[in-house]
Amino acid sequence: MAATTVPPQRRGLRRWQWLVILFIALMLAAFLLGYIPEYQKADKLGTDLRTSQADEQQLKKELQLASVREQFSRAYLETTRNNFGLASQYATRGFDQVSATEPSLSDQTLKSALQEVGGRRAAVLAELAKTDSNSRIDLAGILDTMSKAVSH
């Protein structure tokens, strides 16, 4: 009987298996090298977008307040010209804008100033309807209140 030799079994991975593992590792590395910078860029853009949206909301509020001040300034100007009908229209628009703007404000100082201005509505409009020149003083007080609240 002839002794047959059994080839020794190889332990470990064959060469083609190492190449497959290396290929998968390289593909994973290439994916990560492309994904991470894009993720960082997208995250930065998201942050910029949120900042821009917050700035936009702030500018909208400032625009609303500027519009309110403009209406009261025009009303004051018309009282100096003794044009109380037009002054009443501007004041009414101003008070309407105060009512629309006040609930959306988070600044308590500004909110309380607008509540104070809104509380003067009946008295100011009554004075303007009577063509009372004291309405000019009330409108100046409203403008002063608004200026102090906005500049705080």
Salt bridges, closest charged atoms under 4 A:
GLU38 OE2 - LYS41 NZ 3.61
ASP48 OD2 - LYS44 NZ 3.12
GLU56 OE2 - LYS60 NZ 3.69
GLU70 OE2 - ARG74 NH2 2.97
GLU78 OE2 - ARG81 NH1 3.31
ASP96 OD1 - ARG121 NH2 2.84
ASP107 OD2 - HIS152 NE2 3.41
GLU116 OE2 - ARG120 NH2 2.83
ASP144 OD2 - LYS148 NZ 3.25
